[in-house]
Protein backbone atom coordinates (compact mmCIF):
# COMPACT_ATOMS: atom_id res chain seq x y z
CA UNK A 1 0.00 0.00 0.00
CA UNK A 2 1.34 3.45 -0.82
CA UNK A 3 0.29 6.81 0.52
CA UNK A 4 0.37 9.86 -1.72
CA UNK A 5 0.21 13.43 -0.55
CA UNK A 6 -3.39 14.62 -0.39
CA UNK A 7 -4.78 11.41 -1.87
CA UNK A 8 -6.30 8.28 -0.45
CA UNK A 9 -3.99 5.26 -0.28
CA UNK A 10 -4.02 2.91 -3.24
CA UNK A 11 -5.02 -0.57 -2.20
CA UNK A 12 -4.17 -3.43 -4.51
CA UNK A 13 -6.53 -6.37 -4.13
CA UNK A 14 -5.36 -9.46 -2.27
CA UNK A 15 -5.02 -12.97 -3.67
CA UNK A 16 -6.57 -14.38 -0.47
CA UNK A 17 -9.66 -16.39 -1.18
CA UNK A 18 -8.88 -16.61 -4.90
CA UNK A 19 -8.42 -19.91 -6.68
CA UNK A 20 -6.48 -20.28 -9.87
CA UNK A 21 -8.60 -20.70 -12.98
CA UNK A 22 -6.25 -23.48 -14.16
CA UNK A 23 -2.87 -25.04 -13.51
CA UNK A 24 -1.56 -23.42 -16.67
CA UNK A 25 -2.63 -19.96 -15.51
CA UNK A 26 -1.00 -20.56 -12.14
CA UNK A 27 2.32 -21.64 -13.65
CA UNK A 28 2.32 -18.68 -16.09
CA UNK A 29 1.75 -16.18 -13.28
CA UNK A 30 4.52 -17.79 -11.21
CA UNK A 31 6.98 -17.05 -14.05
CA UNK A 32 6.38 -13.29 -13.90
CA UNK A 33 9.27 -11.31 -12.48
CA UNK A 34 9.05 -8.03 -10.66
CA UNK A 35 12.45 -6.88 -11.91
CA UNK A 36 14.80 -7.98 -14.65
CA UNK A 37 12.21 -9.21 -17.15
CA UNK A 38 13.04 -10.09 -20.75
CA UNK A 39 12.22 -6.65 -22.14
CA UNK A 40 14.25 -4.87 -19.48
CA UNK A 41 17.24 -7.14 -20.10
CA UNK A 42 17.00 -6.56 -23.87
CA UNK A 43 16.93 -2.77 -23.42
CA UNK A 44 19.80 -2.84 -20.92
CA UNK A 45 21.88 -4.95 -23.28
CA UNK A 46 21.48 -2.55 -26.22
CA UNK A 47 22.22 0.53 -24.10
CA UNK A 48 25.25 -1.14 -22.49
CA UNK A 49 26.66 -2.08 -25.91
CA UNK A 50 26.27 1.56 -26.96
CA UNK A 51 28.40 2.62 -24.00
CA UNK A 52 25.74 3.95 -21.62
CA UNK A 53 25.97 3.25 -17.91
CA UNK A 54 23.09 3.34 -15.47
CA UNK A 55 21.84 2.10 -12.12
CA UNK A 56 19.17 -0.55 -11.68
CA UNK A 57 16.08 -0.54 -9.45
CA UNK A 58 17.02 2.30 -7.12
CA UNK A 59 14.95 1.68 -3.99
CA UNK A 60 15.04 5.27 -2.79
CA UNK A 61 13.11 6.42 -5.87
CA UNK A 62 9.33 5.99 -6.18
CA UNK A 63 8.52 2.85 -8.17
CA UNK A 64 12.13 1.57 -8.18
CA UNK A 65 12.72 2.49 -11.85
CA UNK A 66 14.22 -0.21 -14.05
CA UNK A 67 17.02 2.06 -15.33
CA UNK A 68 18.27 5.21 -13.62
CA UNK A 69 20.58 7.76 -15.23
CA UNK A 70 21.44 9.83 -12.16
CA UNK A 71 23.66 12.44 -13.80
CA UNK A 72 20.78 13.65 -15.98
CA UNK A 73 17.88 12.69 -13.65
CA UNK A 74 16.23 10.26 -16.08
CA UNK A 75 14.23 7.21 -14.99
CA UNK A 76 13.18 4.49 -17.42
CA UNK A 77 10.45 1.92 -16.77
CA UNK A 78 9.80 -1.14 -18.98
CA UNK A 79 6.13 -1.69 -18.22
CA UNK A 80 4.55 -5.07 -18.91
CA UNK A 81 1.55 -4.78 -21.22
CA UNK A 82 -0.71 -6.93 -19.04
CA UNK A 83 0.29 -5.76 -15.56
CA UNK A 84 0.37 -2.06 -16.40
CA UNK A 85 -2.79 -1.95 -18.53
CA UNK A 86 -1.79 -1.36 -22.12
CA UNK A 87 -4.92 -0.82 -24.24
CA UNK A 88 -6.87 -0.92 -21.01
CA UNK A 89 -10.38 -0.62 -22.47
CA UNK A 90 -9.95 -3.73 -24.62
CA UNK A 91 -8.12 -5.65 -21.92
CA UNK A 92 -10.71 -4.75 -19.29
CA UNK A 93 -13.49 -6.11 -21.52
CA UNK A 94 -11.58 -9.39 -21.85
CA UNK A 95 -10.86 -9.59 -18.12
CA UNK A 96 -14.50 -8.94 -17.23
CA UNK A 97 -15.51 -12.05 -19.16
CA UNK A 98 -12.85 -14.29 -17.57
CA UNK A 99 -12.12 -15.99 -14.27
CA UNK A 100 -11.59 -13.96 -11.08
CA UNK A 101 -12.75 -10.84 -12.92
CA UNK A 102 -13.25 -8.69 -9.81
CA UNK A 103 -9.68 -9.32 -8.71
CA UNK A 104 -8.03 -8.71 -12.09
CA UNK A 105 -9.90 -5.53 -12.98
CA UNK A 106 -9.17 -4.03 -9.55
CA UNK A 107 -5.54 -5.19 -9.66
CA UNK A 108 -4.72 -3.69 -13.05
CA UNK A 109 -6.59 -0.46 -12.25
CA UNK A 110 -4.61 -0.10 -9.02
CA UNK A 111 -1.37 -0.70 -10.96
CA UNK A 112 -2.29 2.01 -13.49
CA UNK A 113 -3.08 4.48 -10.70
CA UNK A 114 0.11 3.58 -8.82
CA UNK A 115 2.17 4.17 -11.99
CA UNK A 116 0.60 7.61 -12.44
CA UNK A 117 1.27 8.55 -8.83
CA UNK A 118 4.88 7.37 -8.99
CA UNK A 119 5.44 9.31 -12.22
CA UNK A 120 4.00 12.44 -10.57
CA UNK A 121 6.24 11.99 -7.52
CA UNK A 122 9.36 11.55 -9.65
CA UNK A 123 8.55 14.59 -11.80
CA UNK A 124 7.97 16.67 -8.65
CA UNK A 125 11.52 15.74 -7.60
CA UNK A 126 12.91 16.94 -10.95
CA UNK A 127 13.21 13.59 -12.74
CA UNK A 128 12.24 12.93 -16.33
CA UNK A 129 10.23 9.72 -16.53
CA UNK A 130 10.21 7.53 -19.63
CA UNK A 131 7.79 4.59 -19.64
CA UNK A 132 8.17 2.11 -22.50
CA UNK A 133 5.82 -0.79 -23.08
CA UNK A 134 7.33 -4.26 -22.86
CA UNK A 135 6.05 -5.21 -26.32
CA UNK A 136 7.62 -2.05 -27.81
CA UNK A 137 11.00 -3.12 -26.45
CA UNK A 138 10.63 -6.74 -27.51
CA UNK A 139 9.47 -5.77 -31.03
CA UNK A 140 12.56 -3.63 -31.60
CA UNK A 141 15.11 -3.21 -28.77
CA UNK A 142 17.27 -0.89 -30.89
CA UNK A 143 14.33 1.47 -31.48
CA UNK A 144 13.46 1.42 -27.77
CA UNK A 145 17.09 2.26 -26.95
CA UNK A 146 16.84 5.18 -29.42
CA UNK A 147 13.95 6.53 -27.33
CA UNK A 148 16.12 6.41 -24.21
CA UNK A 149 19.04 8.06 -26.01
CA UNK A 150 16.75 10.82 -27.26
CA UNK A 151 15.46 11.41 -23.73
CA UNK A 152 19.06 11.64 -22.52
CA UNK A 153 19.80 14.10 -25.31
CA UNK A 154 16.82 16.28 -24.39
CA UNK A 155 17.91 16.31 -20.73
CA UNK A 156 21.43 17.36 -21.69
CA UNK A 157 20.12 20.15 -23.93
CA UNK A 158 18.04 21.56 -21.09
CA UNK A 159 20.68 21.51 -18.37
CA UNK A 160 24.23 20.83 -19.54
CA UNK A 161 26.46 19.97 -16.60
CA UNK A 162 30.26 20.10 -16.96
CA UNK A 163 30.56 17.34 -14.32
CA UNK A 164 28.83 14.77 -16.55
CA UNK A 165 30.87 11.74 -17.58
CA UNK A 166 32.24 11.53 -21.12
CA UNK A 167 29.61 8.94 -22.08
CA UNK A 168 26.79 11.34 -21.23
CA UNK A 169 28.51 14.17 -23.09
CA UNK A 170 28.59 12.00 -26.25
CA UNK A 171 24.84 11.38 -26.18
CA UNK A 172 23.95 14.04 -28.74
CA UNK A 173 26.49 12.75 -31.27
CA UNK A 174 25.45 9.11 -30.76
CA UNK A 175 21.75 9.83 -31.18
CA UNK A 176 22.29 11.89 -34.33
CA UNK A 177 24.66 9.35 -35.91
CA UNK A 178 22.26 6.46 -35.28
CA UNK A 179 19.30 8.53 -36.46
CA UNK A 180 21.10 9.51 -39.66
CA UNK A 181 21.78 5.85 -40.47
CA UNK A 182 18.10 5.07 -40.02
CA UNK A 183 16.83 8.05 -41.97
CA UNK A 184 16.37 10.65 -39.25
CA UNK A 185 16.49 11.34 -35.53
CA UNK A 186 14.21 9.79 -32.96
CA UNK A 187 11.18 12.10 -32.90
CA UNK A 188 11.03 14.39 -29.88
CA UNK A 189 7.26 13.87 -29.60
CA UNK A 190 7.69 10.18 -28.72
CA UNK A 191 9.73 11.10 -25.63
CA UNK A 192 7.23 13.76 -24.60
CA UNK A 193 4.42 11.23 -24.95
CA UNK A 194 6.28 8.78 -22.69
CA UNK A 195 7.02 6.31 -25.46
CA UNK A 196 3.67 5.74 -27.00
CA UNK A 197 1.40 6.05 -23.96
Buried (B, 14 or more C-beta within 10 A) or exposed (E): EBEBEEEEEBEBBEEEEEEBEEEEEEEEEEEEEEEEBEBBBBBBEBBEEBEBEBEEBBEEBBBBBBBBBEBBBBBBBBBBBBBBBBEBEEBBEEBEEEEBEEBBBBBBBBBBBBBEBBBBBBEEEEBBBBBBBBBBBBEEBBBBBBBBBBBBBBBBEEEEEEEBEEBBBBBBEBBBEBBEEEEEBBEEEBBEEBBEB
